[in-house]
Amino acid sequence: MPQVSVANAKSHLSELIAKSAHGHERFVITRRDKPVAALVSLDDLKIIEQHQERQGLAAVASLWPDFEEVAEALTDLGELRHQGGEGRDVSL
């Protein structure tokens, strides 16, 4: 991801927002050459948040003593989604 200083981000905020929103570019905002924030599109943010929610549910399920099968099922579901849903017949 391209890095942009806070000062540069302030001067070119509209341009960075347009690139992020329409071009799905991501930017790391830095202060004194250290990353302090990121600029991402709303679509990218939704993807990040959905990933965090899925990871959180899998982590909680794996902690329950009698629910190993739930964690396995969530892992299987994640793999199926990654494959595009192919690989297992779910017809009735």
C-alpha positions as CSV (number, residue, x, y, z in Angstrom):
1,M,0.0,0.0,0.0
2,P,1.3,3.5,-0.8
3,Q,2.2,5.5,2.2
4,V,1.2,9.1,2.5
5,S,2.2,11.6,5.2
6,V,-0.5,13.3,7.3
7,A,0.6,16.7,5.7
8,N,0.3,15.3,2.2
9,A,-3.0,13.6,3.0
10,K,-4.4,16.9,4.3
11,S,-3.3,18.7,1.1
12,H,-4.7,16.0,-1.3
13,L,-7.6,14.5,0.8
14,S,-10.2,14.8,-2.0
15,E,-7.9,13.1,-4.5
16,L,-7.1,10.3,-2.1
17,I,-10.7,9.8,-1.2
18,A,-11.6,9.6,-4.9
19,K,-8.8,7.1,-5.6
20,S,-10.0,5.0,-2.6
21,A,-13.7,5.2,-3.3
22,H,-13.6,4.7,-7.1
23,G,-10.3,2.9,-7.7
24,H,-10.3,0.8,-4.5
25,E,-6.8,2.0,-3.7
26,R,-5.7,1.8,-0.1
27,F,-3.4,4.3,1.6
28,V,-1.4,4.1,4.8
29,I,-1.3,7.5,6.5
30,T,2.1,8.1,8.3
31,R,3.3,10.6,10.9
32,R,7.1,10.9,11.2
33,D,7.4,7.9,8.9
34,K,5.3,5.7,11.2
35,P,2.0,4.3,10.1
36,V,-0.9,5.8,12.2
37,A,-4.0,5.1,10.0
38,A,-5.3,3.8,6.8
39,L,-7.7,5.1,4.1
40,V,-9.8,2.4,2.4
41,S,-13.1,2.4,0.5
42,L,-16.3,1.6,2.3
43,D,-16.6,-1.6,0.2
44,D,-13.1,-2.7,1.5
45,L,-14.0,-1.8,5.0
46,K,-17.2,-4.0,4.8
47,I,-15.0,-6.9,3.6
48,I,-12.6,-6.4,6.5
49,E,-15.4,-6.2,9.1
50,Q,-17.1,-9.3,7.7
51,H,-13.8,-11.2,7.9
52,Q,-13.3,-10.1,11.5
53,E,-16.9,-11.2,12.4
54,R,-16.3,-14.6,10.9
55,Q,-13.0,-15.0,12.6
56,G,-14.6,-14.0,15.9
57,L,-17.4,-16.6,15.7
58,A,-14.9,-19.4,14.8
59,A,-12.7,-18.4,17.7
60,V,-15.6,-18.4,20.2
61,A,-17.0,-21.7,18.9
62,S,-13.6,-23.4,19.2
63,L,-13.5,-22.4,22.9
64,W,-16.7,-24.2,23.9
65,P,-15.8,-27.6,25.3
66,D,-18.4,-29.6,23.6
67,F,-18.6,-27.8,20.3
68,E,-15.6,-28.9,18.3
69,E,-17.9,-29.9,15.5
70,V,-19.2,-26.3,15.2
71,A,-15.7,-25.1,14.7
72,E,-15.1,-27.8,12.1
73,A,-18.3,-26.9,10.3
74,L,-17.4,-23.2,10.3
75,T,-14.0,-24.1,8.8
76,D,-15.7,-26.3,6.2
77,L,-18.1,-23.5,5.4
78,G,-15.2,-21.0,5.0
79,E,-13.4,-23.4,2.6
80,L,-16.6,-24.0,0.6
81,R,-17.1,-20.2,0.2
82,H,-13.5,-19.8,-0.9
83,Q,-14.1,-22.5,-3.5
84,G,-17.2,-20.8,-4.7
85,G,-19.6,-23.2,-3.0
86,E,-18.6,-26.1,-5.2
87,G,-17.6,-29.5,-3.8
88,R,-20.6,-30.5,-1.7
89,D,-24.1,-31.4,-2.8
90,V,-26.7,-29.6,-0.6
91,S,-29.8,-30.3,-2.6
92,L,-32.9,-31.8,-0.9
